[in-house]
Amino acid sequence: MKNRYFIVLLSLAIMVTFVFSANVYAKKRIVFGGGPAGGTFQVFANAIQVYKPIKRLDGYNIQAQSSAGSVENLRKVNSGKSHFAVVYSGHIWQARGGMMKNDKRRYLDVLAVSCLYGAPAQLIVRSDSGIKSCNDLIGKKVGVGNAGSGAFANCELFFTHIGIWDKIKRNAMGYNDAANAFGNNQLDAFWLFTAFPSGAVIMAAQTNDIALIDLDKDASTLGFYDKYPYFGRVSIPARTYKGVDSDAPSFQDCALWVANTKTPASLVYQLLSIVYTDEGLKHMVNQKKTFKEMSLSNGVKGIVTPLHPGAEKFWKEKGVLK
């Protein structure tokens, strides 16, 4: 009898283990494209992956995946290699119209889910460098962001528009590497396209007296906003960085959470319903203060391209869309 009892218990244990394992392996892997390690894009993707209510989703296993940034994410989502990612609003707008540099294909399978935060352009120089405007960069060594990143693409876009892209000595590198090179006098300036305050700029301000160039002036006078309507004006407030005691006018794009057209609308809706709660938004801000901009009221801010059906349903229910 004891042996029979033991065998029954063992059989039940095996069955429970089998069922549990089957459920785990039955979950569909969902890829969420982030960005370079330590960057805000990757922090967001990681934050989605580790949030417990999302980890408990039936049928899905969300996995964050690093990337070079916005442009790579755009292509991967469009091809279906990533189900979700973070991409700048402007890159989606350009890609839908076949206006990407050296790539005239139309990327129509990337749809917006929500606006996460504004990413302003920031151009850092030494305060005693004599560089007061973008034209003063001609002939100078400038860090322009990682190749394949949104920072690089937007730097090329803006500098080409104002006529200096081919007149500077370009150095493609990440923010921290650029800050180090700037501190070692290997760069005269470096460009960022990210939320403020940026850790790289904070680092640069510890070794040099810095200044931020007014980027809005050239953008306004040279028709940049007219040609690229997804950019908006913004000012980086005084004292955001050590030694910068006045506002720095600039422009910004919006970093968007996006999804492939074939990503289930029900999954998009579920994720938005989990993230855009008091608890979900608190979790995001705990991962990075940049995400304090996330809110129901800002949910579709800066989006100038079509929404995913699951997102459209969510934002209409919340009264953000009519």
Order of alpha helices (4+ residues) and beta strands (2+ residues): alpha-beta-alpha-alpha-beta-alpha-beta-alpha-beta-beta-alpha-beta-alpha-beta-alpha-beta-alpha-alpha-beta-beta-alpha-alpha-alpha
